[in-house]
Amino acid sequence: MSSRTAMATAAPLIGARGDGGAIPGADALRVGVVQFPGSLDERDAQRAVTLSGAQAVPLWHGDDSLSDVDAVILPGGFSYGDYLRCGAIARFAPLMTAVVDAAKGGMPVLGICNGFQVLCESHLLPGALIRNDHQHFICRDQDLAMENVDTVWTRDYTAGETITIPLKNGEGGFVADPATLDELEGEGRVVARYSGFNPNGSQRDIAGITNAAGNVVGLMPHPEHAVEAGFGTDSADGMRAGVDGQGFFTSVLRSLLA
């Protein structure tokens, strides 16, 4: 049994975090999860935060305050029905003004799937996410090769480690102009690449990137769906036992407490 599987197995139900595998001091941290009209993974992200030991704070897109949170997660879904472009309307939500300002000030921000698209539309991350090259929605367990493990969201991984977390998207192809792609590569800002199979045509197999400061990360696959044994990915530890996504949530807590 892997260390991540052991931690997830030991974790009790939401709201009853015990001492097993807990990060000292994490229970005082507040991680906000934004809900837009059309979000569908905000509860999963909240549970991932709670299982990792921190307080999950729901944040409403129409508010203008981040409610004194220490970090923010933009979850997956179809914000505003993905009209115009994915994330294009959510970028103008009142709360996003506070998110952008906080991110520029150093607050950790993670955008997952649609959240990644919102980060690109908000110009907190470069590039864009477009329709999958095969023109179909895809849902599968996906291998990722972790590359930048120096961000606040990835420090619990090791460089070169392969993890498996769920992927589900219709507009998941990461694209950017050649100069931007070269900049991301040259500055080591590719967080993760698709391994073994490129599921959506992302340029250079890019699955996730970070800003230069390492506090803002966008990731197309869904780590929040692989944080609890019995509800994760199939792994060597058993059917649905994989909890490789947990590292994203424990990483930010350790980073905030460092």
C-alpha positions in Angstrom: 0.0 0.0 0.0 1.4 3.4 -1.0 1.8 6.2 1.6 -0.9 8.2 -0.2 -3.3 5.3 -0.1 -2.5 4.7 3.6 -3.2 8.3 4.4 -6.5 8.3 2.5 -7.6 5.0 4.1 -6.9 6.4 7.5 -8.9 9.6 6.9 -12.3 9.6 8.5 -15.5 11.1 7.0 -15.7 14.8 6.1 -15.9 17.0 9.1 -14.3 14.5 11.4 -10.6 14.7 10.6 -8.6 12.6 13.0 -4.9 12.6 13.9 -3.9 9.8 11.5 -1.8 11.3 8.8 -2.8 14.8 9.7 -0.5 17.8 8.9 0.1 19.7 12.2 -1.6 23.1 12.0 -3.6 22.4 8.8 -6.9 22.5 10.6 -6.4 26.3 11.1 -6.1 26.8 7.3 -9.0 27.9 5.2 -9.1 26.9 1.5 -11.8 28.6 -0.5 -13.6 26.7 -3.4 -15.4 29.0 -5.9 -18.8 28.0 -7.2 -19.9 29.5 -10.5 -23.3 28.8 -12.2 -22.5 25.5 -13.9 -19.8 24.3 -11.6 -20.1 20.6 -10.8 -17.0 19.6 -8.9 -17.0 22.1 -6.1 -18.2 19.5 -3.5 -15.5 17.1 -4.6 -12.8 19.8 -4.2 -14.2 20.8 -0.8 -14.0 17.2 0.3 -10.5 16.9 -0.9 -9.5 19.9 1.1 -11.2 18.5 4.2 -9.7 15.0 3.9 -6.3 16.7 3.7 -6.9 18.4 7.0 -7.9 22.0 6.3 -11.2 23.9 6.4 -13.1 24.0 3.1 -14.8 27.4 2.6 -17.5 27.7 -0.2 -17.1 30.9 -2.1 -19.9 32.3 -4.3 -19.0 33.8 -7.7 -21.2 36.9 -7.1 -19.5 38.0 -3.9 -16.6 40.4 -3.8 -14.7 39.0 -0.8 -12.6 35.9 -0.4 -13.7 35.6 3.3 -10.1 35.5 4.7 -9.1 32.3 3.0 -5.5 31.2 2.7 -5.8 29.6 -0.8 -8.4 29.3 -3.6 -9.5 26.5 -5.9 -11.4 27.1 -9.1 -13.2 23.7 -9.7 -14.2 21.9 -12.8 -17.6 22.1 -14.5 -19.2 24.2 -17.2 -19.2 27.8 -15.8 -22.0 29.8 -17.3 -22.7 26.9 -19.6 -19.4 27.4 -21.4 -21.0 30.0 -23.6 -18.7 32.1 -25.7 -15.5 30.2 -24.7 -14.9 28.0 -21.7 -14.2 30.2 -18.7 -14.7 33.4 -20.7 -17.7 34.6 -18.8 -16.5 33.4 -15.4 -13.5 35.6 -15.8 -15.8 38.6 -15.3 -17.5 37.2 -12.2 -17.3 39.7 -9.3 -15.3 37.3 -7.1 -12.6 36.9 -9.8 -11.4 40.5 -9.3 -10.5 39.5 -5.7 -9.0 36.2 -6.9 -6.8 37.9 -9.5 -5.6 40.5 -7.0 -4.9 37.8 -4.4 -3.0 35.6 -6.9 -0.9 38.5 -8.0 -0.1 39.1 -4.3 1.1 35.5 -3.8 -2.0 33.6 -2.7 -2.0 30.0 -3.9 -4.6 29.5 -6.6 -5.4 26.1 -8.3 -7.6 25.9 -11.4 -8.8 22.4 -12.2 -10.2 21.7 -15.7 -12.7 24.5 -16.2 -10.8 26.4 -13.5 -7.7 26.1 -15.6 -9.7 27.6 -18.5 -10.8 30.5 -16.2 -7.2 31.1 -15.2 -6.1 31.4 -18.8 -9.1 33.7 -19.6 -8.1 35.8 -16.6 -4.5 36.1 -17.8 -3.1 34.6 -14.7 -1.8 31.8 -16.9 -0.8 32.0 -20.6 -2.3 30.0 -23.4 -5.8 28.7 -23.9 -7.7 25.4 -23.8 -9.5 24.4 -27.0 -11.8 21.6 -28.3 -10.2 18.1 -28.1 -8.5 17.3 -31.4 -10.7 14.2 -31.8 -13.9 16.4 -31.2 -15.2 14.1 -28.5 -15.6 14.4 -24.8 -13.2 12.1 -23.0 -13.4 10.5 -19.5 -10.6 8.2 -18.4 -7.9 7.5 -15.8 -4.9 9.3 -17.1 -1.2 8.9 -16.3 0.7 12.1 -15.8 4.5 12.7 -15.5 5.1 15.3 -12.8 7.8 17.8 -13.8 7.7 21.0 -11.7 7.5 19.9 -8.1 8.6 23.3 -6.7 5.2 25.0 -6.8 3.0 25.4 -3.7 0.6 22.9 -5.2 3.1 20.1 -6.2 5.8 20.0 -3.5 4.6 16.6 -2.2 5.5 15.0 -5.5 8.9 14.1 -6.9 10.3 15.1 -10.2 9.7 12.4 -12.8 7.0 10.7 -10.7 4.1 9.2 -12.7 0.7 9.6 -11.1 -2.7 8.5 -12.2 -5.8 10.7 -11.8 -9.1 11.0 -13.6 -9.5 13.2 -16.7 -12.8 14.4 -18.2 -13.1 17.2 -20.7 -14.3 18.2 -24.1 -12.1 21.3 -24.4 -8.9 20.2 -22.9 -6.3 20.8 -25.6 -3.7 23.3 -24.3 -2.4 25.6 -27.0 -0.1 28.7 -27.1 2.1 30.4 -29.6 5.6 28.9 -30.1 7.3 31.7 -28.1 5.0 31.1 -25.1 5.5 27.3 -25.3 9.3 27.8 -25.4 9.1 30.2 -22.4 7.1 27.7 -20.4 9.6 25.0 -21.2 12.7 27.1 -20.7 11.5 28.4 -17.3 10.4 25.0 -16.1 6.8 26.0 -15.8 5.3 22.8 -17.2 3.8 21.2 -14.1 2.7 17.9 -15.6 2.6 16.2 -19.0 0.3 13.4 -20.3 2.2 10.2 -20.2 1.8 7.3 -22.5 -1.2 8.8 -24.3 -2.1 12.4 -25.3 -5.9 12.4 -24.8 -6.8 15.7 -26.3 -4.1 17.0 -28.6 -2.5 19.4 -26.1 0.6 20.9 -27.5 3.8 19.3 -26.2 1.6 16.9 -24.1 1.1 19.7 -21.5 -1.5 18.8 -18.8 -0.7 21.6 -16.4 1.3 24.7 -16.0 2.3 27.3 -13.4 3.0 31.0 -13.3 6.5 32.2 -12.8 6.0 32.6 -9.0 4.7 29.1 -8.6 1.6 30.0 -6.6 -0.9 29.7 -9.5 -1.3 26.3 -11.1 -3.7 25.2 -13.8 -4.3 21.4 -14.3 -6.7 19.8 -16.8 -7.1 16.4 -15.1 -9.0 16.2 -11.8 -6.9 15.4 -8.6 -9.9 15.9 -6.4 -11.3 12.7 -7.8 -8.4 10.6 -6.5 -8.1 11.5 -2.8 -10.0 8.7 -1.1 -9.4 5.0 -1.3 -12.4 3.2 -2.8 -13.4 6.2 -4.9 -10.2 7.0 -6.8 -8.4 5.4 -9.7 -7.6 1.7 -10.2 -4.1 1.0 -9.0 -1.7 -1.7 -7.8 -3.3 -1.3 -4.4 -6.7 -2.3 -5.7 -9.8 -1.3 -7.7 -10.5 2.4 -7.2 -7.8 2.6 -4.5 -5.6 5.1 -6.2 -5.2 8.5 -4.3 -2.5 10.1 -6.4 -4.4 13.4 -6.5 -4.1 13.9 -2.8 -0.6 15.4 -3.1 -2.0 18.6 -4.7 -4.0 19.4 -1.6 -1.4 18.4 1.0 1.2 20.3 -0.9 -0.6 23.6 -0.5 -1.1 23.1 3.2 2.5 22.3 3.8 3.5 25.3 1.7 1.2 27.6 3.7 2.6 26.3 7.0 6.3 26.4 6.0 
